[in-house]
Amino acid sequence: MGVTYSVYEAKARFSEVIRQVREGNTVTVSYRGEPVAEIRPTPKPEHETLAERLDALERKGVLVSAGKRWRPVASEDRRPGVVGRFLAERHE
């Protein structure tokens, strides 16, 4: 459970409020006795390092590492498209 400060107290003791939040506590700020805001710690990232984030993306299949060999996906449609027709006409 967190601590409640009035707007005036929170302003006067802002360093203390931030210290409590850094320790993992939620601080409620009230105005005329009514809670109007909460200051809480930001959520910790799921993966701490860049390498961990890249590994997670690889496992999900979103990212292919440059160190791994991959094959381009073959197109189902083998007919020449606009570019192919343009190049064919250009060579004629």
PDB file as gemmi writes it, atoms N, CA and C in Angstrom:
CRYST1    1.000    1.000    1.000  90.00  90.00  90.00 P 1                      
ATOM      1  N   MET A   1       0.851  -1.187   0.000  1.00  0.00           N  
ATOM      2  CA  MET A   1       0.000   0.000   0.000  1.00  0.00           C  
ATOM      3  C   MET A   1       0.882   1.231   0.000  1.00  0.00           C  
ATOM      4  N   GLY A   2       0.528   2.222  -0.778  1.00  0.00           N  
ATOM      5  CA  GLY A   2       1.334   3.420  -0.903  1.00  0.00           C  
ATOM      6  C   GLY A   2       0.934   4.500   0.085  1.00  0.00           C  
ATOM      7  N   VAL A   3       1.602   5.604  -0.035  1.00  0.00           N  
ATOM      8  CA  VAL A   3       1.388   6.760   0.824  1.00  0.00           C  
ATOM      9  C   VAL A   3       0.596   7.798   0.037  1.00  0.00           C  
ATOM     10  N   THR A   4      -0.194   8.622   0.747  1.00  0.00           N  
ATOM     11  CA  THR A   4      -0.945   9.695   0.107  1.00  0.00           C  
ATOM     12  C   THR A   4      -0.386  11.039   0.551  1.00  0.00           C  
ATOM     13  N   TYR A   5      -0.169  11.912  -0.426  1.00  0.00           N  
ATOM     14  CA  TYR A   5       0.284  13.278  -0.172  1.00  0.00           C  
ATOM     15  C   TYR A   5      -0.726  14.234  -0.794  1.00  0.00           C  
ATOM     16  N   SER A   6      -0.908  15.379  -0.158  1.00  0.00           N  
ATOM     17  CA  SER A   6      -1.673  16.438  -0.816  1.00  0.00           C  
ATOM     18  C   SER A   6      -0.783  17.028  -1.906  1.00  0.00           C  
ATOM     19  N   VAL A   7      -1.378  17.788  -2.793  1.00  0.00           N  
ATOM     20  CA  VAL A   7      -0.593  18.417  -3.856  1.00  0.00           C  
ATOM     21  C   VAL A   7       0.512  19.268  -3.242  1.00  0.00           C  
ATOM     22  N   TYR A   8       0.164  20.022  -2.222  1.00  0.00           N  
ATOM     23  CA  TYR A   8       1.143  20.891  -1.564  1.00  0.00           C  
ATOM     24  C   TYR A   8       2.286  20.066  -0.972  1.00  0.00           C  
ATOM     25  N   GLU A   9       1.953  18.969  -0.255  1.00  0.00           N  
ATOM     26  CA  GLU A   9       2.991  18.123   0.356  1.00  0.00           C  
ATOM     27  C   GLU A   9       3.858  17.456  -0.712  1.00  0.00           C  
ATOM     28  N   ALA A  10       3.220  16.972  -1.775  1.00  0.00           N  
ATOM     29  CA  ALA A  10       3.977  16.299  -2.839  1.00  0.00           C  
ATOM     30  C   ALA A  10       4.969  17.260  -3.484  1.00  0.00           C  
ATOM     31  N   LYS A  11       4.535  18.509  -3.651  1.00  0.00           N  
ATOM     32  CA  LYS A  11       5.426  19.506  -4.245  1.00  0.00           C  
ATOM     33  C   LYS A  11       6.582  19.818  -3.298  1.00  0.00           C  
ATOM     34  N   ALA A  12       6.281  19.966  -2.019  1.00  0.00           N  
ATOM     35  CA  ALA A  12       7.310  20.316  -1.036  1.00  0.00           C  
ATOM     36  C   ALA A  12       8.280  19.168  -0.788  1.00  0.00           C  
ATOM     37  N   ARG A  13       7.802  17.925  -0.921  1.00  0.00           N  
ATOM     38  CA  ARG A  13       8.626  16.744  -0.622  1.00  0.00           C  
ATOM     39  C   ARG A  13       8.834  15.877  -1.860  1.00  0.00           C  
ATOM     40  N   PHE A  14       9.000  16.504  -2.994  1.00  0.00           N  
ATOM     41  CA  PHE A  14       9.076  15.750  -4.241  1.00  0.00           C  
ATOM     42  C   PHE A  14      10.211  14.729  -4.250  1.00  0.00           C  
ATOM     43  N   SER A  15      11.355  15.083  -3.699  1.00  0.00           N  
ATOM     44  CA  SER A  15      12.480  14.129  -3.659  1.00  0.00           C  
ATOM     45  C   SER A  15      12.102  12.891  -2.861  1.00  0.00           C  
ATOM     46  N   GLU A  16      11.392  13.070  -1.764  1.00  0.00           N  
ATOM     47  CA  GLU A  16      10.946  11.933  -0.953  1.00  0.00           C  
ATOM     48  C   GLU A  16       9.930  11.086  -1.723  1.00  0.00           C  
ATOM     49  N   VAL A  17       9.027  11.745  -2.444  1.00  0.00           N  
ATOM     50  CA  VAL A  17       8.039  11.025  -3.257  1.00  0.00           C  
ATOM     51  C   VAL A  17       8.758  10.155  -4.284  1.00  0.00           C  
ATOM     52  N   ILE A  18       9.728  10.725  -4.981  1.00  0.00           N  
ATOM     53  CA  ILE A  18      10.468   9.969  -5.999  1.00  0.00           C  
ATOM     54  C   ILE A  18      11.250   8.824  -5.363  1.00  0.00           C  
ATOM     55  N   ARG A  19      11.829   9.036  -4.201  1.00  0.00           N  
ATOM     56  CA  ARG A  19      12.552   7.967  -3.506  1.00  0.00           C  
ATOM     57  C   ARG A  19      11.613   6.798  -3.215  1.00  0.00           C  
ATOM     58  N   GLN A  20      10.405   7.102  -2.750  1.00  0.00           N  
ATOM     59  CA  GLN A  20       9.444   6.035  -2.458  1.00  0.00           C  
ATOM     60  C   GLN A  20       9.048   5.281  -3.721  1.00  0.00           C  
ATOM     61  N   VAL A  21       8.865   6.005  -4.802  1.00  0.00           N  
ATOM     62  CA  VAL A  21       8.511   5.357  -6.070  1.00  0.00           C  
ATOM     63  C   VAL A  21       9.657   4.479  -6.549  1.00  0.00           C  
ATOM     64  N   ARG A  22      10.887   4.955  -6.426  1.00  0.00           N  
ATOM     65  CA  ARG A  22      12.047   4.147  -6.834  1.00  0.00           C  
ATOM     66  C   ARG A  22      12.151   2.873  -6.013  1.00  0.00           C  
ATOM     67  N   GLU A  23      11.661   2.908  -4.780  1.00  0.00           N  
ATOM     68  CA  GLU A  23      11.672   1.714  -3.924  1.00  0.00           C  
ATOM     69  C   GLU A  23      10.536   0.757  -4.268  1.00  0.00           C  
ATOM     70  N   GLY A  24       9.684   1.138  -5.220  1.00  0.00           N  
ATOM     71  CA  GLY A  24       8.619   0.244  -5.660  1.00  0.00           C  
ATOM     72  C   GLY A  24       7.245   0.585  -5.115  1.00  0.00           C  
ATOM     73  N   ASN A  25       7.120   1.667  -4.358  1.00  0.00           N  
ATOM     74  CA  ASN A  25       5.830   2.051  -3.783  1.00  0.00           C  
ATOM     75  C   ASN A  25       5.046   2.946  -4.737  1.00  0.00           C  
ATOM     76  N   THR A  26       3.719   2.891  -4.618  1.00  0.00           N  
ATOM     77  CA  THR A  26       2.851   3.790  -5.360  1.00  0.00           C  
ATOM     78  C   THR A  26       2.472   4.938  -4.439  1.00  0.00           C  
ATOM     79  N   VAL A  27       2.576   6.156  -4.936  1.00  0.00           N  
ATOM     80  CA  VAL A  27       2.239   7.348  -4.159  1.00  0.00           C  
ATOM     81  C   VAL A  27       0.986   7.965  -4.767  1.00  0.00           C  
ATOM     82  N   THR A  28      -0.001   8.239  -3.926  1.00  0.00           N  
ATOM     83  CA  THR A  28      -1.233   8.883  -4.363  1.00  0.00           C  
ATOM     84  C   THR A  28      -1.158  10.363  -4.020  1.00  0.00           C  
ATOM     85  N   VAL A  29      -1.570  11.195  -4.962  1.00  0.00           N  
ATOM     86  CA  VAL A  29      -1.607  12.639  -4.739  1.00  0.00           C  
ATOM     87  C   VAL A  29      -3.075  13.049  -4.672  1.00  0.00           C  
ATOM     88  N   SER A  30      -3.413  13.808  -3.617  1.00  0.00           N  
ATOM     89  CA  SER A  30      -4.808  14.216  -3.445  1.00  0.00           C  
ATOM     90  C   SER A  30      -4.939  15.731  -3.529  1.00  0.00           C  
ATOM     91  N   TYR A  31      -6.122  16.157  -3.925  1.00  0.00           N  
ATOM     92  CA  TYR A  31      -6.453  17.579  -3.975  1.00  0.00           C  
ATOM     93  C   TYR A  31      -7.752  17.757  -3.209  1.00  0.00           C  
ATOM     94  N   ARG A  32      -7.682  18.501  -2.117  1.00  0.00           N  
ATOM     95  CA  ARG A  32      -8.823  18.716  -1.227  1.00  0.00           C  
ATOM     96  C   ARG A  32      -9.406  17.397  -0.737  1.00  0.00           C  
ATOM     97  N   GLY A  33      -8.515  16.477  -0.424  1.00  0.00           N  
ATOM     98  CA  GLY A  33      -8.924  15.192   0.136  1.00  0.00           C  
ATOM     99  C   GLY A  33      -9.321  14.132  -0.874  1.00  0.00           C  
ATOM    100  N   GLU A  34      -9.437  14.489  -2.141  1.00  0.00           N  
ATOM    101  CA  GLU A  34      -9.819  13.538  -3.194  1.00  0.00           C  
ATOM    102  C   GLU A  34      -8.573  13.082  -3.946  1.00  0.00           C  
ATOM    103  N   PRO A  35      -8.373  11.777  -4.097  1.00  0.00           N  
ATOM    104  CA  PRO A  35      -7.223  11.313  -4.882  1.00  0.00           C  
ATOM    105  C   PRO A  35      -7.377  11.744  -6.343  1.00  0.00           C  
ATOM    106  N   VAL A  36      -6.330  12.350  -6.880  1.00  0.00           N  
ATOM    107  CA  VAL A  36      -6.381  12.826  -8.265  1.00  0.00           C  
ATOM    108  C   VAL A  36      -5.296  12.221  -9.147  1.00  0.00           C  
ATOM    109  N   ALA A  37      -4.261  11.653  -8.539  1.00  0.00           N  
ATOM    110  CA  ALA A  37      -3.171  11.099  -9.348  1.00  0.00           C  
ATOM    111  C   ALA A  37      -2.439  10.027  -8.562  1.00  0.00           C  
ATOM    112  N   GLU A  38      -1.825   9.126  -9.312  1.00  0.00           N  
ATOM    113  CA  GLU A  38      -0.938   8.116  -8.723  1.00  0.00           C  
ATOM    114  C   GLU A  38       0.409   8.215  -9.412  1.00  0.00           C  
ATOM    115  N   ILE A  39       1.442   8.152  -8.620  1.00  0.00           N  
ATOM    116  CA  ILE A  39       2.799   8.086  -9.164  1.00  0.00           C  
ATOM    117  C   ILE A  39       3.304   6.705  -8.801  1.00  0.00           C  
ATOM    118  N   ARG A  40       3.631   5.917  -9.811  1.00  0.00           N  
ATOM    119  CA  ARG A  40       4.050   4.536  -9.566  1.00  0.00           C  
ATOM    120  C   ARG A  40       5.276   4.212 -10.398  1.00  0.00           C  
ATOM    121  N   PRO A  41       5.998   3.183 -10.001  1.00  0.00           N  
ATOM    122  CA  PRO A  41       7.181   2.791 -10.785  1.00  0.00           C  
ATOM    123  C   PRO A  41       6.772   2.345 -12.188  1.00  0.00           C  
ATOM    124  N   THR A  42       7.637   2.610 -13.141  1.00  0.00           N  
ATOM    125  CA  THR A  42       7.380   2.118 -14.488  1.00  0.00           C  
ATOM    126  C   THR A  42       7.650   0.621 -14.516  1.00  0.00           C  
ATOM    127  N   PRO A  43       6.930  -0.116 -15.366  1.00  0.00           N  
ATOM    128  CA  PRO A  43       7.171  -1.558 -15.430  1.00  0.00           C  
ATOM    129  C   PRO A  43       8.569  -1.854 -15.956  1.00  0.00           C  
ATOM    130  N   LYS A  44       9.165  -2.884 -15.424  1.00  0.00           N  
ATOM    131  CA  LYS A  44      10.493  -3.302 -15.884  1.00  0.00           C  
ATOM    132  C   LYS A  44      10.347  -3.925 -17.265  1.00  0.00           C  
ATOM    133  N   PRO A  45      11.301  -3.666 -18.160  1.00  0.00           N  
ATOM    134  CA  PRO A  45      11.226  -4.282 -19.481  1.00  0.00           C  
ATOM    135  C   PRO A  45      11.336  -5.803 -19.372  1.00  0.00           C  
ATOM    136  N   GLU A  46      10.660  -6.475 -20.295  1.00  0.00           N  
ATOM    137  CA  GLU A  46      10.678  -7.942 -20.301  1.00  0.00           C  
ATOM    138  C   GLU A  46      12.092  -8.472 -20.519  1.00  0.00           C  
ATOM    139  N   HIS A  47      12.850  -7.802 -21.373  1.00  0.00           N  
ATOM    140  CA  HIS A  47      14.216  -8.221 -21.681  1.00  0.00           C  
ATOM    141  C   HIS A  47      15.144  -7.050 -21.373  1.00  0.00           C  
ATOM    142  N   GLU A  48      16.161  -7.301 -20.618  1.00  0.00           N  
ATOM    143  CA  GLU A  48      17.046  -6.236 -20.149  1.00  0.00           C  
ATOM    144  C   GLU A  48      18.047  -5.763 -21.203  1.00  0.00           C  
ATOM    145  N   THR A  49      18.672  -6.660 -21.906  1.00  0.00           N  
ATOM    146  CA  THR A  49      19.732  -6.264 -22.830  1.00  0.00           C  
ATOM    147  C   THR A  49      19.256  -6.355 -24.279  1.00  0.00           C  
ATOM    148  N   LEU A  50      19.989  -5.706 -25.158  1.00  0.00           N  
ATOM    149  CA  LEU A  50      19.671  -5.760 -26.579  1.00  0.00           C  
ATOM    150  C   LEU A  50      19.748  -7.193 -27.091  1.00  0.00           C  
ATOM    151  N   ALA A  51      20.759  -7.933 -26.659  1.00  0.00           N  
ATOM    152  CA  ALA A  51      20.915  -9.326 -27.101  1.00  0.00           C  
ATOM    153  C   ALA A  51      19.698 -10.158 -26.698  1.00  0.00           C  
ATOM    154  N   GLU A  52      19.186  -9.942 -25.488  1.00  0.00           N  
ATOM    155  CA  GLU A  52      17.998 -10.682 -25.040  1.00  0.00           C  
ATOM    156  C   GLU A  52      16.778 -10.313 -25.877  1.00  0.00           C  
ATOM    157  N   ARG A  53      16.636  -9.030 -26.197  1.00  0.00           N  
ATOM    158  CA  ARG A  53      15.503  -8.605 -27.025  1.00  0.00           C  
ATOM    159  C   ARG A  53      15.598  -9.190 -28.429  1.00  0.00           C  
ATOM    160  N   LEU A  54      16.804  -9.190 -29.006  1.00  0.00           N  
ATOM    161  CA  LEU A  54      16.980  -9.760 -30.343  1.00  0.00           C  
ATOM    162  C   LEU A  54      16.712 -11.258 -30.342  1.00  0.00           C  
ATOM    163  N   ASP A  55      17.178 -11.965 -29.315  1.00  0.00           N  
ATOM    164  CA  ASP A  55      16.906 -13.401 -29.203  1.00  0.00           C  
ATOM    165  C   ASP A  55      15.410 -13.668 -29.126  1.00  0.00           C  
ATOM    166  N   ALA A  56      14.695 -12.853 -28.366  1.00  0.00           N  
ATOM    167  CA  ALA A  56      13.243 -13.029 -28.246  1.00  0.00           C  
ATOM    168  C   ALA A  56      12.558 -12.816 -29.591  1.00  0.00           C  
ATOM    169  N   LEU A  57      12.997 -11.824 -30.357  1.00  0.00           N  
ATOM    170  CA  LEU A  57      12.416 -11.587 -31.681  1.00  0.00           C  
ATOM    171  C   LEU A  57      12.726 -12.733 -32.636  1.00  0.00           C  
ATOM    172  N   GLU A  58      13.919 -13.310 -32.527  1.00  0.00           N  
ATOM    173  CA  GLU A  58      14.263 -14.478 -33.357  1.00  0.00           C  
ATOM    174  C   GLU A  58      13.371 -15.660 -33.016  1.00  0.00           C  
ATOM    175  N   ARG A  59      13.163 -15.903 -31.730  1.00  0.00           N  
ATOM    176  CA  ARG A  59      12.310 -17.026 -31.317  1.00  0.00           C  
ATOM    177  C   ARG A  59      10.880 -16.852 -31.816  1.00  0.00           C  
ATOM    178  N   LYS A  60      10.408 -15.603 -31.887  1.00  0.00           N  
ATOM    179  CA  LYS A  60       9.054 -15.340 -32.379  1.00  0.00           C  
ATOM    180  C   LYS A  60       8.980 -15.419 -33.900  1.00  0.00           C  
ATOM    181  N   GLY A  61      10.124 -15.436 -34.574  1.00  0.00           N  
ATOM    182  CA  GLY A  61      10.146 -15.490 -36.027  1.00  0.00           C  
ATOM    183  C   GLY A  61      10.025 -14.134 -36.693  1.00  0.00           C  
ATOM    184  N   VAL A  62      10.123 -13.074 -35.915  1.00  0.00           N  
ATOM    185  CA  VAL A  62      10.024 -11.719 -36.449  1.00  0.00           C  
ATOM    186  C   VAL A  62      11.337 -11.287 -37.073  1.00  0.00           C  
ATOM    187  N   LEU A  63      12.424 -11.835 -36.596  1.00  0.00           N  
ATOM    188  CA  LEU A  63      13.756 -11.411 -36.996  1.00  0.00           C  
ATOM    189  C   LEU A  63      14.568 -12.626 -37.417  1.00  0.00           C  
ATOM    190  N   VAL A  64      15.346 -12.479 -38.478  1.00  0.00           N  
ATOM    191  CA  VAL A  64      16.270 -13.525 -38.902  1.00  0.00           C  
ATOM    192  C   VAL A  64      17.670 -12.958 -38.741  1.00  0.00           C  
ATOM    193  N   SER A  65      18.480 -13.626 -37.977  1.00  0.00           N  
ATOM    194  CA  SER A  65      19.840 -13.163 -37.720  1.00  0.00           C  
ATOM    195  C   SER A  65      20.665 -13.219 -38.998  1.00  0.00           C  
ATOM    196  N   ALA A  66      21.540 -12.245 -39.171  1.00  0.00           N  
ATOM    197  CA  ALA A  66      22.402 -12.221 -40.351  1.00  0.00           C  
ATOM    198  C   ALA A  66      23.373 -13.391 -40.347  1.00  0.00           C  
ATOM    199  N   GLY A  67      23.646 -13.961 -39.191  1.00  0.00           N  
ATOM    200  CA  GLY A  67      24.556 -15.081 -39.083  1.00  0.00           C  
ATOM    201  C   GLY A  67      23.940 -16.393 -39.529  1.00  0.00           C  
ATOM    202  N   LYS A  68      22.635 -16.426 -39.662  1.00  0.00           N  
ATOM    203  CA  LYS A  68      21.964 -17.656 -40.078  1.00  0.00           C  
ATOM    204  C   LYS A  68      21.656 -17.596 -41.568  1.00  0.00           C  
ATOM    205  N   ARG A  69      21.740 -18.745 -42.215  1.00  0.00           N  
ATOM    206  CA  ARG A  69      21.423 -18.805 -43.638  1.00  0.00           C  
ATOM    207  C   ARG A  69      19.917 -18.923 -43.789  1.00  0.00           C  
ATOM    208  N   TRP A  70      19.401 -18.269 -44.803  1.00  0.00           N  
ATOM    209  CA  TRP A  70      17.978 -18.350 -45.075  1.00  0.00           C  
ATOM    210  C   TRP A  70      17.751 -18.410 -46.567  1.00  0.00           C  
ATOM    211  N   ARG A  71      16.627 -18.919 -46.928  1.00  0.00           N  
ATOM    212  CA  ARG A  71      16.268 -19.015 -48.333  1.00  0.00           C  
ATOM    213  C   ARG A  71      15.098 -18.080 -48.601  1.00  0.00           C  
ATOM    214  N   PRO A  72      15.139 -17.361 -49.708  1.00  0.00           N  
ATOM    215  CA  PRO A  72      13.973 -16.540 -50.034  1.00  0.00           C  
ATOM    216  C   PRO A  72      12.779 -17.436 -50.335  1.00  0.00           C  
ATOM    217  N   VAL A  73      11.614 -16.966 -49.993  1.00  0.00           N  
ATOM    218  CA  VAL A  73      10.398 -17.728 -50.252  1.00  0.00           C  
ATOM    219  C   VAL A  73      10.109 -17.665 -51.743  1.00  0.00           C  
ATOM    220  N   ALA A  74       9.854 -18.833 -52.339  1.00  0.00           N  
ATOM    221  CA  ALA A  74       9.564 -18.894 -53.770  1.00  0.00           C  
ATOM    222  C   ALA A  74       8.173 -18.329 -54.026  1.00  0.00           C  
ATOM    223  N   SER A  75       8.052 -17.574 -55.081  1.00  0.00           N  
ATOM    224  CA  SER A  75       6.766 -17.006 -55.452  1.00  0.00           C  
ATOM    225  C   SER A  75       5.918 -18.073 -56.124  1.00  0.00           C  
ATOM    226  N   GLU A  76       4.634 -18.077 -55.817  1.00  0.00           N  
ATOM    227  CA  GLU A  76       3.722 -19.030 -56.446  1.00  0.00           C  
ATOM    228  C   GLU A  76       3.420 -18.618 -57.891  1.00  0.00           C  
ATOM    229  N   ASP A  77       3.420 -17.318 -58.129  1.00  0.00           N  
ATOM    230  CA  ASP A  77       3.084 -16.807 -59.451  1.00  0.00           C  
ATOM    231  C   ASP A  77       4.367 -16.628 -60.252  1.00  0.00           C  
ATOM    232  N   ARG A  78       4.571 -17.470 -61.266  1.00  0.00           N  
ATOM    233  CA  ARG A  78       5.797 -17.428 -62.064  1.00  0.00           C  
ATOM    234  C   ARG A  78       5.653 -16.516 -63.286  1.00  0.00           C  
ATOM    235  N   ARG A  79       4.482 -15.945 -63.507  1.00  0.00           N  
ATOM    236  CA  ARG A  79       4.304 -15.077 -64.665  1.00  0.00           C  
ATOM    237  C   ARG A  79       5.073 -13.780 -64.454  1.00  0.00           C  
ATOM    238  N   PRO A  80       5.657 -13.241 -65.526  1.00  0.00           N  
ATOM    239  CA  PRO A  80       6.376 -11.978 -65.359  1.00  0.00           C  
ATOM    240  C   PRO A  80       5.394 -10.857 -65.037  1.00  0.00           C  
ATOM    241  N   GLY A  81       5.782 -10.030 -64.125  1.00  0.00           N  
ATOM    242  CA  GLY A  81       4.955  -8.895 -63.756  1.00  0.00           C  
ATOM    243  C   GLY A  81       5.254  -7.701 -64.637  1.00  0.00           C  
ATOM    244  N   VAL A  82       4.873  -6.548 -64.175  1.00  0.00           N  
ATOM    245  CA  VAL A  82       5.052  -5.313 -64.933  1.00  0.00           C  
ATOM    246  C   VAL A  82       6.528  -5.069 -65.217  1.00  0.00           C  
ATOM    247  N   VAL A  83       7.365  -5.256 -64.228  1.00  0.00           N  
ATOM    248  CA  VAL A  83       8.798  -5.019 -64.416  1.00  0.00           C  
ATOM    249  C   VAL A  83       9.369  -6.011 -65.423  1.00  0.00           C  
ATOM    250  N   GLY A  84       8.957  -7.279 -65.303  1.00  0.00           N  
ATOM    251  CA  GLY A  84       9.433  -8.287 -66.245  1.00  0.00           C  
ATOM    252  C   GLY A  84       9.028  -7.970 -67.673  1.00  0.00           C  
ATOM    253  N   ARG A  85       7.773  -7.544 -67.864  1.00  0.00           N  
ATOM    254  CA  ARG A  85       7.316  -7.180 -69.214  1.00  0.00           C  
ATOM    255  C   ARG A  85       8.062  -5.954 -69.726  1.00  0.00           C  
ATOM    256  N   PHE A  86       8.298  -4.992 -68.849  1.00  0.00           N  
ATOM    257  CA  PHE A  86       9.038  -3.791 -69.242  1.00  0.00           C  
ATOM    258  C   PHE A  86      10.446  -4.154 -69.708  1.00  0.00           C  
ATOM    259  N   LEU A  87      11.123  -5.007 -68.935  1.00  0.00           N  
ATOM    260  CA  LEU A  87      12.481  -5.403 -69.303  1.00  0.00           C  
ATOM    261  C   LEU A  87      12.494  -6.213 -70.589  1.00  0.00           C  
ATOM    262  N   ALA A  88      11.493  -7.073 -70.779  1.00  0.00           N  
ATOM    263  CA  ALA A  88      11.418  -7.872 -72.002  1.00  0.00           C  
ATOM    264  C   ALA A  88      11.216  -6.970 -73.214  1.00  0.00           C  
ATOM    265  N   GLU A  89      10.321  -5.983 -73.098  1.00  0.00           N  
ATOM    266  CA  GLU A  89      10.081  -5.051 -74.207  1.00  0.00           C  
ATOM    267  C   GLU A  89      11.318  -4.203 -74.483  1.00  0.00           C  
ATOM    268  N   ARG A  90      12.033  -3.874 -73.447  1.00  0.00           N  
ATOM    269  CA  ARG A  90      13.217  -3.035 -73.582  1.00  0.00           C  
ATOM    270  C   ARG A  90      14.309  -3.755 -74.375  1.00  0.00           C  
ATOM    271  N   HIS A  91      14.404  -5.076 -74.210  1.00  0.00           N  
ATOM    272  CA  HIS A  91      15.429  -5.854 -74.911  1.00  0.00           C  
ATOM    273  C   HIS A  91      15.057  -6.129 -76.362  1.00  0.00           C  
ATOM    274  N   GLU A  92      13.814  -5.910 -76.729  1.00  0.00           N  
ATOM    275  CA  GLU A  92      13.386  -6.197 -78.114  1.00  0.00           C  
ATOM    276  C   GLU A  92      13.841  -5.157 -79.084  1.00  0.00           C  
TER     277      GLU A  92                                                      
END                                                                             
